[in-house]
Amino acid sequence: MRRGKAIKIFLNGIIYTGAPDNRFCEAVVTANDRIIYTGTNYEARQVYGAGADIIDLQGTFMMPGFIDAHTHLAWGGEYLCGLDLSFVRSRSEFVLKTEEFIKENPDRWVTGGNWNQFNFQTIEMPHRRWLDPFSEFQPVLLYRMDYHLALANTAALERAGITESTPNPPGGEIERDAAGALTGILKDTAIELVTKVIPPATQADIRRYLLRSIQEANRFGVTSVHDISQAAHLRVLQELEAEGNLNCRVYARLPIEDYKCFTYSGIQAGFGSMFIRTGALKAFADGSLGAGTAYMFAPYADDPRNTGLAMDILTNGQLESITKECFTHNIQLSVHAIGDRANHEVLNIFERSAGHFPKTDRRMRIEHAQHITQADINRFAELGLIASMQPFHLFEDGCWMTERLGESRCNEAYPIGSLLRAGCIVCFGSDFPIVSINPLPAIYTAVTRNVKNNLFPGGFNPSEKISVKEAIRCFTSYAAFAAGEENSKGTIEIGKLADFVVLDRNLLSIPPDQIPETRVLMTIVGANPVWQA
């Protein structure tokens, strides 16, 4: 990142500070990477104008930079560089796009996907027979949009040694048809049987993926992310920071399997620099609703024999044991839980593990928190847990959720308003690359509860709607709090980092329907523009 003049003045803006008093200002002054003044154009010029670098906002809307609380940067970069099936609407289009990509990328594993069978004109699950005619010798693994289900062709299954007699791994399923033949569909941990035989990404690959994702984040006004990272990603991030090429701040959360690295070394939550911080772990309690693996109390309405899949770590006591270690060693733990039973069981674990630790010190998180009973919503608040949610998933899920769960259980889906009213901290993220890293459609969905095809004109469970200000806080100050960074990020206040986004319209004054159409004009990290329209 190229450093500019030490003093910069951002003038003539409609600047929403996001501070507790919700105030606006005309001008912001920065010194190096920090904010030193917020107020009027006149005073900013009079006190700081001599020799300062002037940025005229020309009446545009500036606010704190977006903080995406749930990303997969390396995966996202790989997806952006790979096969994209997110827009296919039929079996024939799925096959055509995959065949074209394979012809353009011979002699390599083909990955990517982001397909969604509910988008097909005729809803059907893909089958390895769709791919085998043109990929006999080339292995292919294509993820569903939630990354909890994937389609493998025969070549990939053979490389992984998966046969009709291969047992299902704990927390996963190798799908078979009525005759016992493999369909190519793998669910949750069964996907790992294939991924472990894919040649690992090189450092050069990881660098390319991370840079591509960071560029995408900046394009949409994202200045910080809470990433689900691997140790290999941290090494590349450090290189980028040392070079001055890391244009997005990263709060890295490593797989729960790495917890001993933190406990042995003494690394605690918040360890690192202003650009890369860690001391946090990520675990999985269940799968996803779209894959039919979210762990539910009652069977799925469209699959009466299925209540989802609980991950082995949840059922064998290991998650509870590690949770206690995290409390003891001040390591933040984030647990993926989508189904109502998964959320309930994880809440039980946090409740039993909390012991004598004050709520303010916990900062423990449940990622997704997608289906929660009313009693458990109250427990979120009582335990001081953070709900890390992705509202734009509702836009996609709402189209088919009633068929999958039944109408009554849909009332517990994405209870954002209820959690906020109960006093919970809710932070928002995208789950990129499952959906775009653009925060604006997510804000729109949280505010309107509209879903694809406008199936619910008044909004999906409209009692859960929130205000635009609340949605902005979930993407800024609440997200900063969720990473223990509320003293340095999330609002435009003196002493905090100069991370801003400039938009072409005022989110707080436009009709909600215009929010998705809003464009990012400039993204600023540490007072330096890193993206401009």
C-alpha positions in Angstrom: 0.0 0.0 0.0 1.5 3.3 -1.1 1.7 5.8 1.8 0.6 9.3 1.1 1.1 12.6 3.0 1.0 12.3 6.8 -2.0 14.7 7.2 -5.1 14.2 5.0 -8.4 16.1 5.1 -11.6 14.5 3.8 -13.9 17.5 3.1 -17.4 18.2 2.0 -18.9 14.9 2.9 -22.1 13.6 4.4 -20.1 11.6 6.9 -21.9 9.2 9.2 -19.6 8.5 12.1 -21.5 5.4 13.4 -20.6 6.7 16.9 -23.0 5.9 19.8 -24.7 9.3 19.4 -25.2 8.6 15.6 -23.8 12.0 14.7 -22.8 13.2 11.3 -19.9 15.6 10.4 -18.6 17.4 7.3 -14.9 16.6 7.6 -12.5 14.1 8.9 -8.7 14.7 9.4 -6.2 11.8 9.6 -2.6 11.7 10.6 -0.8 8.7 9.1 -3.4 5.9 9.6 -5.4 7.4 12.4 -8.3 9.8 12.8 -7.3 13.0 14.6 -10.4 15.2 14.0 -14.1 15.0 13.0 -16.1 18.1 12.6 -16.6 21.1 10.2 -15.0 21.9 6.9 -14.0 25.3 8.2 -12.2 24.1 11.4 -10.5 21.2 9.5 -9.0 23.7 7.0 -8.1 26.3 9.6 -6.4 24.0 12.0 -4.9 21.3 9.8 -5.0 22.7 6.2 -1.4 23.9 5.8 0.4 21.3 3.7 -2.3 18.7 4.1 -3.5 16.4 1.4 -7.1 17.4 0.6 -9.7 14.8 -0.6 -12.9 16.5 -1.7 -15.9 14.2 -1.1 -18.1 16.5 -3.2 -21.2 15.8 -1.1 -21.0 12.0 -1.2 -21.8 9.7 1.8 -18.9 8.4 3.8 -19.1 5.9 6.7 -16.9 3.5 8.6 -15.4 0.8 6.3 -17.4 -2.4 6.2 -16.1 -5.3 8.4 -17.1 -8.7 7.0 -17.3 -11.0 10.0 -17.2 -14.3 8.0 -15.1 -14.9 4.9 -13.0 -17.6 3.4 -10.4 -15.5 1.5 -8.3 -18.2 0.0 -11.3 -20.3 -1.0 -12.9 -17.1 -2.4 -9.8 -16.4 -4.5 -9.7 -19.9 -5.8 -13.4 -19.7 -6.7 -12.9 -16.4 -8.5 -10.1 -18.0 -10.5 -12.1 -21.3 -11.1 -15.3 -22.7 -12.4 -18.4 -20.6 -11.5 -21.7 -22.4 -11.7 -23.6 -20.0 -9.5 -25.7 -18.7 -12.4 -26.7 -22.0 -14.1 -30.4 -22.7 -14.3 -30.6 -26.1 -15.8 -28.9 -29.5 -16.1 -27.9 -28.7 -19.7 -26.3 -25.4 -18.7 -24.5 -27.1 -15.8 -23.0 -29.7 -18.2 -22.1 -27.2 -20.9 -20.3 -24.7 -18.6 -18.4 -27.6 -16.9 -17.4 -29.1 -20.2 -16.2 -25.8 -21.6 -14.1 -25.1 -18.5 -12.5 -28.6 -18.6 -11.5 -28.1 -22.3 -9.9 -24.8 -21.3 -8.1 -26.3 -18.3 -6.8 -29.7 -19.3 -4.5 -32.0 -17.2 -5.5 -30.6 -13.8 -8.0 -31.1 -11.0 -11.1 -29.0 -11.7 -12.7 -27.4 -8.7 -15.2 -24.6 -8.0 -18.9 -24.7 -8.5 -21.2 -22.7 -6.2 -24.1 -24.4 -7.9 -27.6 -24.5 -6.3 -30.1 -27.2 -7.4 -33.0 -24.9 -6.2 -32.1 -22.5 -9.0 -32.6 -25.1 -11.7 -35.8 -24.9 -13.7 -36.3 -28.5 -12.8 -35.0 -29.1 -9.3 -32.8 -32.1 -9.3 -29.5 -33.1 -7.6 -26.5 -33.3 -10.0 -25.1 -36.8 -10.7 -21.6 -38.0 -11.7 -23.2 -39.2 -14.9 -23.5 -35.6 -15.9 -19.7 -35.2 -15.9 -18.2 -38.6 -16.8 -18.7 -38.5 -20.6 -16.2 -35.6 -21.0 -14.0 -36.1 -17.9 -13.1 -39.7 -17.9 -9.4 -39.1 -17.0 -9.7 -35.7 -15.3 -10.9 -35.5 -11.7 -13.7 -32.9 -10.9 -15.0 -31.8 -7.5 -17.8 -29.1 -7.7 -19.2 -27.6 -4.5 -22.8 -26.7 -3.8 -23.1 -23.0 -2.9 -22.9 -23.8 0.9 -19.7 -25.9 0.6 -21.4 -28.6 2.7 -22.2 -30.8 -0.3 -20.2 -31.5 -3.5 -20.4 -33.5 -6.7 -17.4 -35.6 -7.6 -17.0 -37.3 -11.0 -16.0 -41.0 -11.2 -12.3 -40.0 -11.8 -12.3 -38.1 -8.5 -14.0 -40.9 -6.6 -11.4 -43.4 -7.9 -8.5 -41.1 -7.0 -9.9 -41.0 -3.5 -10.5 -44.7 -3.3 -14.2 -44.3 -2.8 -16.3 -47.3 -3.8 -19.8 -48.6 -3.1 -18.5 -50.3 0.0 -16.7 -47.3 1.5 -18.4 -46.5 4.9 -19.7 -43.1 5.6 -17.2 -41.1 7.7 -18.4 -39.6 11.0 -20.3 -36.4 10.3 -20.6 -37.1 6.5 -22.4 -39.2 3.9 -21.4 -40.8 0.6 -24.7 -40.7 -1.3 -25.9 -43.9 -3.0 -29.0 -44.5 -5.1 -31.7 -47.1 -4.4 -29.5 -49.8 -6.0 -26.5 -48.8 -3.8 -24.5 -47.2 -6.7 -22.5 -44.0 -6.0 -24.2 -40.8 -7.3 -21.1 -38.7 -6.9 -22.8 -36.5 -4.1 -20.7 -36.2 -1.0 -21.9 -34.5 2.2 -19.9 -32.6 4.8 -16.9 -34.7 6.1 -17.3 -37.1 3.2 -16.0 -34.3 0.9 -12.7 -34.5 2.8 -12.1 -38.0 1.4 -11.6 -36.3 -2.0 -10.0 -33.0 -1.0 -7.2 -34.8 0.9 -6.0 -36.3 -2.4 -6.1 -33.0 -4.4 -2.5 -31.6 -4.7 -2.1 -28.8 -2.2 -2.0 -25.2 -3.3 1.4 -23.8 -3.7 2.5 -20.6 -1.9 2.2 -18.8 -5.3 -1.3 -20.2 -5.7 -2.3 -18.9 -2.2 -0.8 -15.5 -2.9 -2.8 -15.2 -6.1 -6.0 -16.3 -4.4 -5.6 -13.9 -1.4 -4.8 -10.9 -3.6 -7.8 -11.6 -5.8 -10.1 -11.9 -2.8 -8.7 -8.7 -1.2 -9.2 -6.9 -4.5 -12.8 -8.1 -4.5 -13.3 -7.0 -0.9 -12.0 -3.5 -1.6 -14.2 -3.2 -4.6 -17.2 -3.5 -2.3 -16.0 -1.2 0.5 -14.8 -4.0 2.9 -11.7 -2.8 4.9 -11.5 -5.7 7.4 -12.5 -9.4 7.4 -12.8 -12.1 10.0 -11.4 -14.9 7.9 -11.5 -18.7 8.3 -7.8 -19.2 7.6 -5.1 -21.9 7.5 -1.6 -21.6 8.8 -0.3 -21.5 5.2 -2.5 -18.5 4.5 -1.0 -16.6 7.5 2.5 -16.9 6.0 1.4 -15.4 2.8 -0.5 -12.6 4.6 2.6 -11.8 6.5 4.6 -11.5 3.3 1.9 -9.2 1.8 1.9 -7.0 4.9 5.7 -6.7 4.8 5.6 -5.7 1.2 2.9 -3.1 1.8 0.5 -5.0 -0.4 -2.1 -6.1 2.2 -5.0 -3.7 1.5 -7.5 -5.3 3.9 -7.1 -6.0 7.6 -7.5 -9.7 8.5 -8.6 -11.3 11.8 -7.6 -14.9 11.1 -9.4 -17.8 12.8 -7.6 -21.2 12.4 -9.2 -24.7 12.5 -10.0 -26.0 15.9 -7.5 -28.8 15.3 -4.8 -26.2 15.8 -5.8 -25.2 19.3 -2.6 -26.6 20.9 -0.5 -24.3 18.8 -2.1 -21.4 20.7 -2.2 -23.1 24.2 1.5 -24.2 24.0 2.7 -20.8 22.6 0.6 -18.7 24.9 -1.0 -16.8 22.0 -4.3 -15.2 23.1 -7.1 -13.5 21.3 -6.0 -10.4 19.6 -2.4 -11.4 19.0 -0.7 -9.6 16.0 -0.5 -6.3 14.2 -3.1 -3.8 13.0 -3.3 -5.7 9.7 -3.1 -9.4 10.8 -4.5 -10.6 14.1 -5.2 -14.1 15.4 -5.8 -16.0 18.6 -9.1 -17.4 17.4 -10.4 -20.8 16.4 -13.3 -22.1 14.2 -15.2 -25.4 14.7 -18.2 -27.1 13.0 -21.2 -28.5 14.9 -23.3 -29.4 11.9 -23.8 -28.9 8.1 -26.2 -26.7 6.1 -29.9 -26.5 5.5 -29.6 -26.7 1.7 -27.6 -29.9 1.9 -30.0 -31.4 4.4 -27.3 -31.7 7.0 -28.2 -28.9 9.5 -28.8 -30.6 12.8 -32.5 -30.2 13.7 -34.7 -31.3 16.6 -37.4 -32.6 14.3 -37.1 -34.3 10.9 -37.0 -32.3 7.7 -40.5 -31.8 6.2 -39.4 -33.0 2.8 -37.3 -35.9 4.2 -39.0 -37.4 7.3 -36.1 -39.8 8.1 -33.6 -37.0 8.3 -32.7 -34.7 11.2 -29.4 -33.6 9.7 -25.8 -34.4 10.7 -24.1 -33.6 14.0 -20.4 -33.4 13.6 -18.3 -36.0 15.4 -16.6 -33.3 17.5 -20.0 -32.3 18.9 -21.1 -35.7 19.9 -17.9 -37.2 21.2 -17.2 -34.6 23.8 -14.1 -33.1 22.1 -15.8 -29.7 21.4 -16.7 -29.3 25.0 -13.1 -30.2 26.1 -11.5 -27.7 23.7 -14.1 -25.0 24.6 -12.9 -25.2 28.2 -9.3 -24.9 27.1 -10.3 -21.8 25.1 -11.9 -20.2 28.1 -8.8 -21.0 30.2 -6.3 -19.7 27.7 -8.2 -16.6 26.5 -8.7 -18.0 23.0 -11.8 -16.9 21.0 -13.8 -19.8 19.7 -16.3 -19.6 16.8 -18.6 -22.5 16.3 -20.6 -23.1 13.1 -24.2 -24.0 14.0 -27.1 -23.8 11.7 -29.8 -26.2 12.9 -31.9 -25.4 15.9 -30.6 -28.5 17.7 -27.0 -27.7 16.8 -27.4 -24.2 18.2 -29.0 -25.6 21.4 -26.2 -28.2 21.9 -23.5 -25.5 21.4 -25.2 -23.2 23.8 -25.2 -26.0 26.3 -21.4 -26.5 25.9 -20.7 -22.7 26.2 -22.9 -22.6 29.3 -21.2 -25.5 31.0 -17.7 -24.3 30.0 -18.1 -20.6 31.0 -17.5 -21.2 34.7 -16.4 -18.1 36.5 -15.4 -16.1 33.4 -17.2 -12.7 33.2 -19.4 -12.2 30.2 -17.3 -9.2 29.0 -14.2 -11.4 28.7 -15.8 -14.2 26.7 -16.4 -12.9 23.2 -17.3 -16.5 22.1 -19.3 -16.7 18.9 -21.7 -18.9 17.1 -21.3 -18.6 13.3 -24.6 -18.5 11.3 -27.0 -19.0 14.3 -29.5 -19.6 11.6 -32.3 -21.5 13.3 -32.8 -20.8 17.0 -35.7 -21.5 19.3 -37.1 -18.5 21.3 -35.7 -20.0 24.6 -32.3 -20.2 23.1 -32.4 -16.7 21.8 -32.7 -15.6 25.4 -29.8 -17.8 26.3 -27.6 -16.1 23.8 -28.1 -12.8 25.7 -27.7 -14.4 29.1 -24.4 -16.1 28.2 -23.1 -12.9 26.4 -22.5 -14.8 23.2 -22.0 -13.2 19.8 -24.2 -14.2 16.9 -22.3 -14.0 13.7 -24.9 -14.0 10.9 -25.1 -13.8 7.2 -28.4 -12.2 6.2 -28.0 -12.5 2.5 -28.3 -16.3 2.8 -32.0 -15.7 3.7 -32.5 -14.1 0.2 -31.6 -17.5 -1.3 -32.9 -19.9 1.4 -36.3 -18.2 1.7 -37.5 -19.5 -1.6 -37.4 -23.1 -0.6 -37.2 -23.1 3.2 -40.9 -23.7 3.8 -40.9 -26.8 1.7 -37.8 -28.1 3.6 -38.8 -27.3 7.2 -42.5 -26.6 7.2 -44.2 -23.3 7.9 -44.0 -23.2 11.7 -40.3 -23.8 12.0 -39.6 -21.0 9.5 -40.6 -18.5 12.3 -37.3 -19.4 14.0 -35.2 -18.7 10.8 -32.6 -15.9 10.8 -34.0 -14.3 14.1 -31.9 -11.1 13.7 -34.4 -8.7 15.2 -35.1 -11.0 18.1 -31.5 -11.4 19.0 -30.8 -7.6 18.9 -33.9 -7.0 21.0 -32.7 -9.5 23.5 -29.5 -7.5 23.9 -27.2 -9.7 21.9 -24.3 -8.5 19.8 -24.9 -9.5 16.2 -22.2 -9.2 13.6 -22.8 -9.6 9.9 -20.7 -11.3 7.3 -21.0 -12.7 3.8 -19.6 -16.3 4.0 -17.8 -15.4 0.8 -17.4 -17.2 -1.6 -20.8 -18.8 -0.9 -22.3 -15.4 -1.8 -20.7 -12.2 -2.9 -18.6 -10.3 -0.4 -20.7 -7.2 -1.2 -22.4 -6.0 2.1 -25.1 -4.0 0.5 -27.4 -6.8 -0.6 -27.0 -8.3 2.9 -28.1 -5.0 4.5 -31.1 -4.8 2.1 -32.1 -8.3 3.1 -31.8 -7.7 6.8 -33.9 -4.5 6.6 -36.6 -5.8 4.2 -36.5 -9.6 4.8 -37.2 -9.9 1.0 -36.2 -13.1 -0.7 -35.6 -14.2 -4.2 -38.6 -13.9 -6.6 -40.3 -11.7 -4.0 -42.2 -14.7 -2.6 -43.2 -12.9 0.5 -44.2 -9.3 -0.4 -44.2 -8.1 3.2 -41.0 -9.9 3.9 -40.0 -13.4 5.2 -41.1 -13.4 8.9 -41.3 -9.5 8.9 -41.2 -9.2 12.7 -37.4 -9.9 12.4 -36.7 -6.8 10.2 -34.2 -4.3 11.6 -33.4 -0.7 10.8 -30.7 0.4 8.3 -28.7 1.9 11.3 -28.8 -1.4 13.1 -27.7 -3.3 9.9 -24.8 -0.8 9.5 -23.7 -1.4 13.1 -23.7 -5.1 12.5 -21.3 -4.6 9.6 -19.1 -2.0 11.5 -19.0 -1.4 15.3 -20.6 -4.7 16.3 -18.3 -6.6 14.0 -15.3 -4.7 15.5 -16.5 -5.8 19.0 -16.8 -9.4 17.8 -13.0 -9.4 17.1 -12.1 -7.4 20.2 -11.3 -4.4 18.1 -13.9 -1.9 19.2 -11.3 0.5 20.4 -9.6 0.8 17.0 -12.3 0.1 14.4 -16.0 0.3 13.5 -16.7 4.0 14.0 -15.3 7.3 12.7 -14.0 8.7 16.0 -10.7 10.3 17.1 -8.0 7.8 17.7 -9.4 5.1 15.6 -8.0 3.7 12.3 -8.9 5.7 9.2 -10.8 3.0 7.4 -13.7 4.4 5.4 -16.0 3.6 2.5 -17.5 6.3 0.2 -20.9 5.6 -1.4 -22.8 7.3 -4.2 -25.9 7.6 -2.0 -26.8 8.0 1.7 -27.9 4.6 3.0 -29.8 6.3 5.8 -32.0 8.5 3.6 -32.8 6.4 0.5 -35.7 3.9 0.2 -34.5 0.4 1.1 -35.1 -0.9 -2.4 -32.2 1.4 -3.6 -29.6 -0.1 -1.2 -28.5 -3.0 -3.6 -28.1 -0.4 -6.4 -25.7 1.7 -4.3 -22.2 1.9 -5.7 -18.9 2.1 -3.8 -17.0 5.2 -5.0 -13.9 4.8 -2.9 -12.5 2.4 -0.3 -9.9 3.8 2.2 -7.7 1.7 4.5 -5.4 3.5 6.9 -6.2 6.9 5.2 -5.1 5.5 1.8 -7.5 4.9 -1.1 -7.1 1.3 -2.1 -10.0 1.2 -4.6 -11.8 3.9 -6.6 -14.6 3.7 -9.1 
